[in-house]
Amino acid sequence: MTLPISDQSLSLSSIAEINTLSGENVKVCMQCATCTGMCPMAQEMDFSPRKVMHFAQFGLIDKLLEINTFWKCASCHACSVKCPRGIDIAKVMEALRQQTLRKSKNHIEPSQMAKETITELPQIALVAGFRKFTS
């Protein structure tokens, strides 16, 4: 999937919102890809954490909200620990999840889950999933 910049609107307000929600400055990222190299979930993601940071630097929030990268983020902070610029990338991923959920769009819909699934999963996993993936 390619996302040509010319088709996107660059949004300074989106950059500011990501920075505010995460408490981080995405513009500080130097695109070294250390985050991607450290990420245990990178192969499960549509785009690497480095690419997400690149999109965030340009405020491409519409495209960011279409991909699964920040939903797949395990919030293990491996990327943040090794970031040479000291950016807590896991917080940026959380900010992107929050932006989606603030639009009242659930990533998972609890009422649509099969009863068997709810019965089989540990309750702590369900609660954690609902907190992370529902508005």
Secondary structure as GFF3:
##gff-version 3
##sequence-region A 1 135
A	DSSP	three_ten_helix	5	7	.	.	.	ID=ss1
A	DSSP	alpha_helix	12	22	.	.	.	ID=ss2
A	DSSP	three_ten_helix	26	28	.	.	.	ID=ss3
A	DSSP	alpha_helix	34	38	.	.	.	ID=ss4
A	DSSP	three_ten_helix	42	44	.	.	.	ID=ss5
A	DSSP	alpha_helix	49	57	.	.	.	ID=ss6
A	DSSP	alpha_helix	61	64	.	.	.	ID=ss7
A	DSSP	alpha_helix	69	72	.	.	.	ID=ss8
A	DSSP	alpha_helix	78	82	.	.	.	ID=ss9
A	DSSP	alpha_helix	89	101	.	.	.	ID=ss10
A	DSSP	three_ten_helix	110	112	.	.	.	ID=ss11
A	DSSP	alpha_helix	115	120	.	.	.	ID=ss12
A	DSSP	alpha_helix	123	133	.	.	.	ID=ss13
###
